[in-house]
Amino acid sequence: MNDLEQQRTSAPGTTLASAEQDAAQDAALASGDWATVLWDDPVTLRPYVVRILMRRFGHSAARADELTAQAEREGRAVVAQGAREEQEMHVAGLHADGLVATLERMPGGAQ
């Protein structure tokens, strides 16, 4: 196959490979294979983190405390899973509350 054939486009300016990547990203977005990860923060007090997890995610006090303890012990804890857009909003909310959080694709998610 020559270079011209390899660079077929499905839309102007979009290669077939990027169209496939976009489709995979859309599938991942629609699925629940994204996670909000809370990272250990040596500055923020534990009761505050527990209260934030209860308020933002509706976790019980026991579950919020368990997740906070996991973050302290292991350095991180997955506090929510779902569609990418929803998890991006959770991460932004945790940042607004002064906590360290990231968005991660769950293992086994769409590539």
C-alpha distances in whole Angstrom, upper triangle without the diagonal:
4,7,8,6,7,10,11,15,17,20,21,20,19,15,14,15,18,19,19,21,24,24,25,27,29,29,31,33,34,35,38,36,37,40,43,44,47,48,51,53,56,58,58,61,60,62,60,57,58,59,56,54,57,57,53,52,55,55,59,61,60,56,56,58,56,53,55,56,52,51,54,54,50,49,47,47,45,48,45,42,40,38,37,38,42,41,41,44,46,44,46,49,49,49,51,54,53,51,48,45,42,39,37,34,36,34,32,31,28,25
4,5,5,6,9,11,14,17,20,19,19,18,15,15,16,18,20,20,22,24,25,26,28,30,30,32,34,35,36,39,37,38,41,43,44,48,48,51,53,56,58,58,61,60,62,60,57,59,60,56,55,58,57,53,53,56,56,60,62,61,57,57,59,57,54,55,57,53,52,55,54,51,49,48,48,46,48,46,43,42,39,37,39,42,42,41,44,46,45,45,49,50,49,51,54,53,51,48,46,42,39,37,35,37,36,34,33,30,27
4,5,5,6,9,12,16,17,17,16,15,12,13,13,16,18,18,20,22,23,24,26,28,29,30,32,33,35,37,35,36,39,41,42,45,46,49,50,53,55,55,58,58,60,58,54,56,57,54,52,55,55,51,50,54,54,58,59,59,55,55,57,55,52,53,54,51,49,52,52,49,47,45,46,44,46,44,41,40,37,35,36,40,39,38,41,43,42,42,46,47,46,48,51,50,48,45,43,39,37,35,33,35,34,33,31,28,25
4,5,5,7,10,13,15,14,14,14,11,12,14,16,17,18,20,21,23,24,26,27,29,30,31,33,35,37,36,36,40,42,43,46,47,50,52,55,56,56,59,59,61,58,55,57,58,54,53,56,55,51,50,54,54,58,60,60,56,55,58,56,53,54,56,53,51,54,54,50,49,47,47,45,47,45,42,40,37,35,36,40,40,38,41,43,42,43,46,47,46,48,51,51,49,46,44,40,37,36,34,36,36,34,32,29,26
4,5,6,9,12,15,15,15,14,11,10,12,15,15,16,18,20,21,22,24,26,27,28,30,31,33,36,34,35,38,41,42,46,46,50,52,55,56,56,59,58,60,58,55,56,57,54,52,55,54,50,49,53,53,57,59,59,55,54,57,55,52,53,55,52,50,53,53,49,48,46,46,44,46,43,40,38,35,34,35,39,39,38,41,43,42,43,46,47,46,48,51,51,49,46,43,40,37,35,33,35,34,32,30,27,24
4,6,9,12,14,15,14,12,9,8,9,12,13,14,15,18,19,20,22,23,24,26,27,29,30,33,31,32,35,37,39,42,43,46,48,51,53,52,55,55,57,55,51,53,54,50,49,51,51,47,46,50,50,54,56,55,52,51,53,52,48,50,51,48,46,49,49,46,45,43,43,40,43,40,37,35,33,31,33,36,36,35,38,40,39,40,43,44,43,45,48,47,46,43,40,36,33,32,29,32,31,29,27,24,21
4,6,10,11,11,10,9,6,7,9,10,12,13,15,16,17,19,20,22,23,25,26,28,29,32,31,31,34,36,38,41,42,45,47,50,51,51,54,54,55,53,50,52,53,49,48,50,50,46,45,48,49,53,55,55,51,50,53,51,48,49,51,48,46,49,49,46,44,42,42,40,42,39,36,34,31,30,31,34,34,33,36,38,37,38,41,42,41,43,46,46,44,41,39,35,32,31,29,31,31,29,27,24,21
4,7,9,10,10,9,6,6,9,11,11,12,15,16,16,19,20,21,23,25,26,27,29,32,31,31,35,37,39,42,43,47,48,52,53,52,55,55,56,54,51,52,53,49,48,50,50,46,45,48,49,53,55,55,51,51,53,52,48,50,52,49,47,50,51,47,46,43,43,41,42,40,37,34,31,30,31,34,34,33,36,38,38,38,41,43,42,44,47,47,45,43,40,36,33,32,30,32,32,30,28,24,22
4,5,6,7,6,4,5,9,9,8,11,13,13,14,17,18,19,21,23,23,25,27,30,29,29,33,35,37,40,41,45,47,50,51,50,53,53,54,52,49,50,51,47,46,48,47,43,43,46,47,51,53,53,49,49,51,50,46,48,50,47,45,49,49,46,44,42,42,39,40,38,34,32,29,27,28,31,32,31,33,36,35,35,39,40,39,41,44,44,43,41,38,34,31,30,28,31,31,29,26,23,21
4,7,8,6,6,6,9,9,7,10,12,12,12,15,17,16,18,21,21,22,24,28,27,28,31,34,36,39,41,45,46,50,50,50,52,51,53,50,47,49,49,45,44,46,45,41,41,44,45,49,51,51,47,47,50,48,45,47,49,46,45,48,49,45,44,41,40,38,39,36,33,30,26,25,26,29,30,29,32,34,34,34,37,39,38,40,43,43,42,40,37,33,30,29,27,29,30,28,25,21,20
4,6,5,7,8,12,10,8,12,14,12,13,17,17,17,19,22,21,23,25,28,28,28,32,34,36,39,41,44,46,49,50,49,52,51,52,50,47,48,48,45,44,46,44,41,40,43,45,49,51,51,48,47,50,49,45,47,49,47,45,48,49,46,44,41,41,38,39,36,33,30,27,25,25,29,30,28,31,34,33,33,36,38,37,39,42,42,41,39,36,33,30,30,28,30,31,30,27,23,22
4,6,8,11,13,12,11,15,16,15,16,19,20,19,22,24,24,25,28,31,31,30,34,35,37,40,42,45,46,50,50,50,53,52,54,51,48,50,50,46,45,47,46,42,42,45,47,51,53,53,50,49,52,51,47,48,51,48,46,49,50,47,45,43,43,40,41,38,35,33,29,27,27,31,32,30,32,35,34,34,37,39,38,39,43,43,42,40,37,34,31,31,30,33,33,32,29,26,24
4,7,10,12,10,10,14,14,13,16,18,18,19,22,23,23,25,27,30,29,29,32,33,35,38,39,43,44,47,48,47,50,50,52,49,46,48,48,44,43,46,45,41,41,44,46,49,51,52,48,47,50,49,45,46,49,46,44,47,48,45,43,40,40,38,39,36,34,31,28,26,26,30,30,28,30,33,32,32,35,37,36,37,41,41,40,38,35,32,29,29,28,31,32,30,28,24,22
4,7,8,6,6,10,11,10,12,15,15,16,18,20,20,22,24,27,26,26,29,31,33,36,37,41,42,45,46,45,48,48,50,47,44,46,46,42,41,44,43,39,39,42,43,47,49,49,46,45,47,46,43,44,46,43,41,45,45,42,40,38,38,35,36,34,31,29,25,23,24,27,28,26,29,31,30,30,34,35,34,36,39,39,38,36,33,30,27,26,25,28,28,27,24,21,19
4,5,5,6,9,10,11,12,14,15,16,18,20,21,23,24,27,26,26,29,31,33,37,38,41,43,46,47,46,49,49,51,48,45,47,47,44,42,45,44,40,40,43,44,48,50,50,46,45,48,46,43,44,46,43,42,45,45,42,40,38,38,35,37,34,31,29,26,24,25,29,29,27,30,33,32,32,36,37,36,38,41,41,39,37,34,30,27,26,24,27,27,26,23,20,18
4,6,5,6,9,10,11,12,14,15,17,18,20,21,23,26,24,25,29,31,33,36,38,41,43,46,48,47,50,49,50,48,45,46,47,44,42,44,44,40,39,42,43,47,49,49,45,45,47,46,42,44,46,43,41,45,45,41,40,37,37,35,36,34,30,28,25,24,25,28,29,28,31,33,32,33,36,37,37,39,41,41,40,37,34,30,27,26,24,26,26,24,22,18,16
4,5,5,6,9,10,11,12,14,15,17,18,20,21,24,22,23,26,29,30,34,35,38,40,43,45,44,47,46,48,46,42,44,45,41,40,42,42,38,37,40,41,45,47,46,43,42,45,43,39,41,43,40,38,41,42,38,37,34,34,32,34,31,28,26,23,22,23,27,26,26,29,31,30,31,34,35,34,37,39,39,37,34,31,28,25,23,21,23,23,21,19,15,13
4,5,5,6,9,10,10,12,14,15,16,18,20,22,21,21,24,26,28,31,32,36,38,41,42,42,44,44,45,43,40,42,42,39,37,40,39,35,35,38,39,43,44,45,41,40,43,41,38,39,41,38,36,40,40,37,35,33,33,30,32,29,26,24,21,19,21,24,24,23,26,28,27,28,31,32,31,33,36,36,35,32,29,25,22,21,19,22,22,21,18,15,13
4,5,5,6,9,10,10,12,14,15,16,18,21,20,21,25,27,29,32,34,38,39,43,44,43,46,45,46,44,41,42,43,39,37,40,39,35,34,38,39,42,44,45,41,40,43,42,38,40,42,39,38,41,42,38,37,34,33,31,32,29,26,24,20,19,20,23,24,23,26,28,28,28,31,33,32,34,37,37,36,33,30,27,23,22,20,22,23,21,18,15,13
4,5,5,6,9,10,11,12,14,15,17,20,18,19,23,26,28,31,33,36,38,42,43,42,45,44,45,43,40,41,42,38,37,39,38,35,34,37,37,41,43,43,39,39,41,40,36,38,40,37,36,39,40,36,35,32,32,29,30,28,24,22,19,18,20,23,23,23,26,28,27,28,31,32,32,35,37,37,35,33,29,26,22,21,18,20,20,18,16,12,10
4,5,5,6,9,10,10,12,14,15,18,16,17,20,23,24,28,29,33,35,38,39,39,41,40,42,40,37,38,39,35,34,36,36,32,31,34,35,38,40,40,37,36,39,37,34,35,37,34,33,36,36,33,32,29,29,26,28,25,22,20,17,16,17,21,20,20,23,25,24,25,28,29,29,31,34,34,32,29,26,22,19,17,15,17,18,16,14,10,8
4,5,5,6,9,10,10,12,14,17,16,16,20,22,24,28,29,33,35,38,39,38,41,40,41,39,36,37,38,34,32,35,34,30,29,33,34,37,39,40,36,35,38,37,33,35,37,35,33,36,37,34,32,29,29,26,27,24,21,19,16,14,15,19,19,18,21,23,23,24,26,28,28,30,32,33,31,29,25,22,19,18,15,18,19,18,15,11,10
4,5,5,6,9,10,11,12,16,15,16,20,22,25,29,30,34,36,40,41,40,42,41,42,40,37,37,38,35,33,35,34,31,29,32,33,37,39,39,36,35,38,37,33,36,38,35,34,37,38,34,33,30,29,26,27,24,21,18,15,14,16,19,19,19,22,24,24,25,28,29,29,31,34,34,32,30,27,23,20,19,16,18,19,17,13,10,10
4,5,5,6,9,10,11,13,12,13,17,20,22,26,28,31,34,37,38,37,40,38,40,38,34,35,36,33,31,33,33,29,28,31,31,35,37,37,33,33,36,34,31,33,35,32,31,34,34,31,30,27,26,23,25,22,18,16,13,13,15,18,18,18,21,22,22,24,26,27,28,30,32,33,30,28,24,21,17,16,13,14,15,13,10,6,6
4,5,5,6,9,10,12,11,11,15,17,20,23,25,29,31,34,35,34,37,35,37,35,31,32,33,30,28,30,30,26,25,28,29,33,35,35,31,31,33,32,29,30,33,30,28,32,33,29,28,25,24,21,22,19,16,14,11,10,12,15,15,14,17,19,19,20,23,24,24,26,29,29,27,25,21,18,14,13,11,13,15,14,10,7,7
4,5,5,6,9,12,12,12,16,18,21,25,27,31,33,36,37,36,38,36,37,35,32,33,33,30,28,30,29,26,25,27,29,32,35,35,31,31,34,33,29,32,34,31,30,34,34,31,30,27,26,22,23,20,16,14,10,10,11,14,15,15,17,19,20,21,23,25,25,27,29,30,28,26,23,20,16,15,13,15,17,16,12,9,10
4,5,5,6,10,10,11,15,18,21,25,27,31,33,37,38,36,38,36,37,36,32,33,33,30,28,30,30,26,24,27,28,31,34,34,30,30,33,31,28,31,33,30,29,33,33,30,30,26,25,21,22,19,15,12,10,10,12,14,15,16,19,20,21,22,24,25,26,28,30,31,29,27,23,20,17,15,12,13,15,13,9,7,9
4,5,5,7,6,8,12,15,17,21,23,27,29,33,34,32,34,33,34,32,29,29,30,27,25,27,27,23,22,24,25,29,31,31,27,27,30,28,25,27,29,27,26,29,30,27,26,23,21,18,19,16,12,10,8,7,10,12,12,13,16,17,17,19,22,22,23,26,27,28,26,24,20,17,13,12,9,10,12,11,7,5,8
4,6,7,8,8,11,14,17,20,23,27,28,32,33,31,33,32,33,31,27,28,29,25,23,25,25,21,20,23,24,27,30,30,26,26,29,28,25,27,29,27,26,29,30,27,26,23,21,18,18,15,12,9,5,5,7,9,10,11,13,15,15,17,19,20,21,23,25,26,24,23,19,16,12,12,10,12,14,14,10,9,11
4,7,9,10,13,16,19,22,25,29,31,35,35,33,35,33,34,32,29,29,29,26,24,26,25,22,20,22,24,27,30,30,27,27,30,29,26,28,31,28,27,31,32,29,29,25,23,19,19,15,12,9,6,8,9,10,12,13,15,16,18,19,21,22,24,25,27,28,26,25,21,19,15,15,12,13,16,15,11,10,13
4,6,8,11,14,17,21,24,27,30,33,34,32,34,32,33,31,28,28,28,26,23,24,25,21,19,21,22,25,28,28,24,25,28,26,23,26,28,26,25,29,29,27,26,23,20,17,17,14,10,7,6,8,11,11,12,14,16,16,18,20,21,22,24,26,27,28,26,24,21,18,14,13,11,11,13,12,8,9,12
4,6,8,11,14,18,21,24,26,30,31,29,30,28,29,28,24,24,25,22,20,21,21,18,16,18,18,22,24,24,21,21,24,22,20,22,25,22,22,26,26,24,23,20,17,13,14,10,6,4,5,7,10,10,9,12,14,14,15,18,19,19,21,23,24,25,23,22,18,16,12,11,9,9,11,11,9,10,13
4,7,10,13,16,19,22,25,28,30,28,30,28,29,28,24,24,26,23,20,22,23,20,17,20,20,23,25,25,21,21,24,22,19,22,24,21,20,24,24,21,21,18,15,12,13,10,7,6,7,8,11,11,10,12,15,14,15,18,19,19,21,24,24,25,22,20,17,14,11,9,6,5,8,8,5,8,11
4,7,10,13,16,19,22,25,27,25,27,25,26,25,21,22,23,20,18,20,20,17,15,18,18,22,24,24,20,19,22,21,17,19,22,19,18,22,22,20,19,15,13,10,11,8,6,5,6,5,9,9,7,9,12,11,11,14,16,16,17,20,21,21,19,17,13,10,7,6,4,5,9,10,8,10,12
4,6,10,12,16,18,22,23,22,23,21,23,21,18,18,20,17,14,17,18,15,13,16,16,19,21,20,17,16,19,17,14,16,18,15,14,18,19,16,15,12,10,6,7,6,4,6,8,8,11,9,6,9,11,9,9,13,14,13,15,18,18,19,16,14,10,8,6,5,6,6,10,12,11,13,15
4,7,10,13,15,19,20,18,20,18,20,18,14,15,17,14,12,15,15,12,11,14,14,17,19,19,15,14,16,16,12,13,16,14,12,16,17,15,14,10,8,6,6,5,6,9,10,9,11,9,6,8,9,7,6,10,11,9,11,14,14,15,12,10,7,6,5,7,9,10,13,16,14,17,18
4,6,10,12,16,17,16,18,16,18,17,13,14,16,14,12,15,16,14,13,16,15,18,18,18,15,13,15,14,10,11,13,11,9,13,14,12,10,6,6,4,6,8,9,12,14,13,14,13,9,11,12,10,8,12,12,10,12,15,14,14,11,8,5,5,6,7,10,10,13,17,16,18,19
4,7,9,12,14,12,14,13,15,13,10,11,14,11,10,13,15,13,12,15,14,17,16,17,14,11,13,12,9,8,11,10,7,10,12,11,9,5,5,6,6,9,12,15,17,16,17,15,12,13,14,10,9,12,12,8,10,13,12,11,8,6,4,7,9,11,14,14,17,20,19,22,23
4,6,10,12,11,13,12,15,14,11,13,16,14,13,16,18,16,16,19,17,19,19,18,16,14,14,14,10,9,11,10,6,8,10,9,6,4,7,9,10,13,15,18,20,18,20,18,15,15,16,14,11,14,14,11,11,15,13,12,8,5,6,8,11,12,15,16,18,22,21,24,24
4,6,9,9,11,10,14,13,10,13,15,14,14,17,19,17,18,20,18,20,18,18,16,14,13,13,10,8,9,9,5,5,8,8,5,6,8,11,12,16,18,22,24,22,23,22,18,19,20,17,14,17,16,13,13,16,14,12,9,7,9,12,15,16,19,19,21,25,25,28,28
4,5,6,8,9,13,11,9,13,15,14,14,17,19,18,19,21,19,21,19,19,18,15,14,15,13,10,11,12,8,8,11,12,8,9,12,14,15,18,21,24,25,24,24,23,20,20,20,17,15,16,16,12,12,15,13,10,7,7,10,13,16,18,22,22,24,28,27,30,30
4,6,8,9,13,12,11,14,16,16,17,20,21,21,22,24,22,23,20,21,20,17,16,17,15,12,12,13,10,8,11,13,10,12,14,18,18,21,24,27,29,28,28,27,24,23,24,21,19,20,19,16,15,17,15,12,11,11,14,17,20,22,25,25,27,31,31,34,34
4,6,9,12,11,11,14,16,15,17,19,20,20,22,24,22,23,21,22,21,18,17,18,17,13,14,16,13,11,15,16,13,15,17,20,19,22,25,28,30,28,28,27,24,23,23,21,18,19,18,15,14,16,13,10,10,11,14,18,21,23,27,27,30,33,33,35,36
4,7,9,7,7,11,12,11,13,16,16,17,18,20,19,20,17,19,18,15,14,16,14,11,13,15,12,11,15,16,14,14,15,18,17,20,23,26,28,26,26,24,22,22,21,18,16,17,16,12,12,13,10,8,8,10,13,17,20,22,26,26,29,32,32,34,35
4,6,6,7,9,10,11,13,15,16,17,18,19,18,18,15,16,17,13,12,15,14,10,12,14,12,11,14,17,15,15,16,19,17,21,24,27,29,28,28,26,23,24,23,20,19,20,18,14,15,16,12,11,10,13,15,19,22,24,28,28,30,34,33,36,37
4,5,5,6,9,10,11,12,14,15,16,17,15,15,12,13,13,10,8,11,11,7,8,11,10,9,12,15,14,14,14,16,15,18,22,25,28,27,27,25,22,23,22,19,18,20,18,14,16,17,13,13,11,13,15,19,21,23,26,26,28,32,31,34,35
4,6,5,6,9,10,11,12,14,15,15,14,13,10,12,13,10,8,12,12,9,11,14,13,13,16,18,17,17,16,18,16,19,23,26,28,28,28,25,23,24,23,19,19,20,18,15,17,17,13,14,13,15,17,21,23,25,28,28,30,33,33,36,37
4,5,5,6,9,10,11,12,14,15,14,14,12,14,14,11,10,14,13,10,13,15,14,14,17,19,17,16,16,17,15,18,22,24,26,26,25,23,21,21,20,17,16,17,14,12,14,13,10,10,10,13,15,19,21,24,27,27,30,33,32,35,36
4,5,5,6,9,10,10,12,13,12,13,11,12,12,8,8,11,9,7,10,12,10,11,14,16,14,13,12,14,11,14,18,21,23,23,23,20,18,19,17,14,14,15,13,10,12,13,9,9,8,10,12,15,18,20,23,23,26,29,28,31,32
4,5,5,6,9,10,11,11,9,9,7,9,9,5,6,9,8,6,9,12,11,12,15,16,16,14,13,14,11,14,18,21,23,23,24,20,19,20,19,15,16,17,15,12,15,15,12,13,11,14,14,18,19,21,24,23,26,29,28,31,33
4,6,5,6,9,10,10,9,10,8,11,11,8,9,12,12,10,13,15,15,16,19,20,19,17,16,16,13,15,19,21,24,24,23,20,19,20,18,15,16,17,13,12,15,14,11,13,12,15,16,19,21,23,26,25,28,31,30,33,35
4,5,5,6,8,9,9,11,10,13,12,9,11,13,12,10,14,15,14,15,19,19,18,16,14,14,11,13,17,19,21,21,20,17,15,16,14,11,12,13,10,8,11,11,8,10,9,12,12,16,17,20,23,23,26,29,28,30,32
4,6,5,6,7,6,9,9,11,9,6,9,11,9,9,12,13,12,14,17,17,16,14,12,11,8,10,14,16,18,19,19,15,14,16,14,10,12,13,11,9,12,13,10,12,10,13,12,15,16,18,20,20,23,26,25,27,29
4,6,6,5,5,6,6,9,8,6,9,12,11,11,14,15,15,17,20,20,20,17,15,14,11,12,15,18,20,21,21,17,16,18,16,13,15,16,13,12,16,15,13,15,14,16,16,18,19,21,23,23,26,28,27,30,32
4,6,6,8,9,10,13,12,10,13,15,14,14,17,18,18,20,22,23,22,19,17,16,12,13,16,18,20,20,19,16,15,17,14,12,14,15,11,11,14,13,11,14,14,16,16,18,19,22,24,24,27,29,28,30,32
4,6,8,11,12,15,13,10,14,16,13,14,17,18,17,19,22,22,20,17,15,14,10,10,13,14,16,17,16,12,12,13,11,8,10,11,8,8,12,11,10,13,12,14,13,15,16,18,20,21,24,26,25,27,29
4,5,9,11,13,10,9,13,14,12,13,16,16,16,19,21,21,20,17,14,12,8,8,11,12,15,16,15,12,11,13,12,9,11,13,11,10,14,15,13,16,14,16,14,15,15,17,19,18,22,24,22,25,27
4,6,9,11,10,9,12,14,13,14,17,18,18,20,22,23,22,19,16,14,11,10,13,15,17,19,18,15,15,17,15,12,15,17,14,14,17,17,15,18,17,19,17,19,19,21,22,21,24,26,25,28,30
4,6,8,6,6,9,10,10,11,14,15,15,18,19,20,20,17,14,13,9,10,13,15,18,20,20,16,16,18,17,14,16,18,15,14,18,19,16,19,17,18,17,19,19,20,22,20,23,25,25,27,30
4,5,5,6,8,10,11,12,14,15,17,18,20,21,21,19,16,15,12,13,16,19,22,24,24,20,19,22,21,17,19,21,19,17,21,21,19,21,19,21,20,22,22,24,25,23,26,28,28,31,33
4,6,5,6,8,10,10,12,14,15,16,18,20,20,18,16,16,13,15,19,21,25,26,26,22,21,24,22,19,20,22,19,17,21,21,18,20,18,20,20,22,23,25,26,25,28,30,30,33,35
4,6,5,6,9,10,10,12,14,15,16,18,19,17,15,15,13,16,19,22,25,26,27,24,22,25,24,20,22,24,21,19,23,23,20,22,19,21,20,23,24,24,26,24,26,29,29,32,35
4,5,5,6,9,10,10,12,14,15,16,17,15,12,12,10,12,15,18,21,23,24,20,19,22,21,17,19,21,19,17,20,22,19,20,18,19,18,20,20,21,22,20,23,25,25,28,31
4,5,5,6,9,10,11,12,14,15,15,13,11,11,9,11,15,18,21,22,22,19,17,20,19,15,16,18,16,14,17,18,15,17,14,16,15,17,19,20,22,20,23,26,25,29,31
4,5,5,6,9,10,10,12,14,15,13,11,13,11,14,18,21,24,25,26,23,20,23,22,18,19,21,19,16,19,20,17,18,15,16,17,19,21,22,24,23,25,28,28,31,33
4,5,5,6,9,10,10,12,13,12,9,11,10,13,16,20,23,24,25,23,20,23,22,19,19,22,20,17,20,22,19,20,17,17,17,19,20,20,22,20,22,25,25,29,31
4,5,5,6,9,10,10,11,9,6,8,7,10,14,17,20,21,22,19,17,19,19,15,15,19,17,14,17,19,17,17,14,14,13,15,16,17,19,17,19,22,22,26,28
4,5,5,6,9,10,10,9,7,10,9,13,16,20,23,22,24,21,18,20,20,16,16,18,17,13,16,18,15,15,11,12,12,15,17,18,21,20,22,25,25,28,30
4,5,5,6,8,9,9,9,12,12,16,19,22,25,25,27,24,21,23,23,19,19,22,20,17,19,21,18,18,15,15,15,18,20,20,22,21,23,26,26,30,31
4,5,5,6,7,7,6,9,10,14,16,20,23,23,25,23,19,21,22,19,18,21,20,17,19,22,19,19,15,14,14,16,17,17,19,18,19,22,23,27,28
4,6,5,5,4,5,9,10,13,16,20,22,21,23,21,18,19,20,17,15,18,18,14,16,19,16,15,12,11,11,13,15,15,18,17,19,22,23,26,27
4,6,5,7,9,12,13,17,20,23,26,25,27,25,21,22,23,20,18,21,20,16,18,20,18,16,13,12,13,16,18,19,22,21,22,26,26,30,30
4,6,8,9,13,15,18,21,24,27,26,28,26,23,25,26,22,21,24,23,19,21,24,21,20,16,15,16,18,20,19,22,20,21,25,26,29,30
4,6,8,11,13,17,18,22,25,24,26,25,21,22,24,21,19,22,22,19,20,23,21,20,16,14,14,15,17,16,19,17,18,21,23,26,26
4,7,11,13,16,18,21,24,22,24,23,19,20,22,19,17,19,20,16,17,20,19,17,13,11,11,13,15,15,18,17,18,22,23,26,26
4,7,9,12,14,18,20,19,21,19,16,17,19,15,14,17,17,14,15,18,17,16,12,10,9,10,12,12,15,14,15,19,19,23,23
4,6,9,11,15,18,17,19,17,14,16,17,14,13,16,16,13,15,18,17,16,12,11,9,10,12,11,14,13,14,18,18,21,23
4,6,8,11,14,14,16,14,11,13,15,12,11,15,15,13,15,18,17,17,14,12,9,10,10,9,11,10,12,15,15,18,20
4,7,11,14,14,15,13,10,13,13,9,10,14,13,11,14,16,15,16,12,12,10,11,11,11,13,12,15,18,17,20,22
4,7,10,11,12,10,7,11,11,8,10,13,12,12,15,17,16,17,15,14,11,11,10,11,12,11,14,16,15,18,20
4,7,9,11,9,7,11,12,10,11,15,15,14,17,19,19,20,17,17,13,12,10,9,9,8,12,13,12,14,17
4,6,8,7,6,10,11,10,12,15,15,16,18,20,21,22,20,19,15,14,11,11,10,10,13,14,11,13,16
4,6,5,6,9,10,11,12,15,16,17,19,20,21,23,21,20,16,14,11,11,10,11,14,14,11,12,15
4,5,5,6,9,10,10,12,14,15,16,18,20,21,19,18,14,12,8,9,8,11,14,15,11,12,13
4,5,5,6,9,10,11,12,14,15,17,19,20,19,18,15,13,10,12,12,14,18,18,15,15,17
4,5,5,6,9,10,11,13,14,15,17,19,17,17,14,13,10,12,13,14,18,19,16,17,19
4,5,5,6,9,10,11,12,14,15,17,15,14,10,9,7,9,10,12,15,17,14,16,18
4,5,5,6,9,10,11,12,14,15,14,13,10,8,6,10,11,14,17,19,16,17,18
4,5,5,6,9,10,10,12,14,14,14,11,11,10,13,15,17,21,22,19,20,22
4,5,5,6,9,10,11,13,11,11,9,9,9,12,14,16,19,21,19,21,22
4,5,5,6,9,10,11,9,8,6,6,7,10,13,15,19,21,19,21,21
4,5,5,6,9,10,10,10,8,9,10,13,16,18,22,24,22,23,24
4,5,5,6,9,9,10,9,11,12,16,18,20,24,26,24,25,26
4,5,5,6,5,7,6,9,11,15,18,19,22,25,23,25,26
4,5,5,5,6,7,9,12,15,19,20,24,27,25,26,27
4,5,7,10,10,13,15,18,22,23,27,30,27,29,30
4,6,9,10,14,16,19,23,24,27,30,28,30,31
4,7,9,13,16,19,23,24,27,30,29,31,31
4,6,10,13,16,20,21,24,27,26,28,28
4,7,11,13,17,18,21,24,23,25,26
4,7,10,13,15,18,21,20,22,22
4,6,10,12,15,18,17,18,19
4,7,9,13,15,13,15,15
4,6,9,12,10,12,13
4,7,8,6,9,9
4,6,6,9,10
4,5,9,10
4,7,8
4,6
4
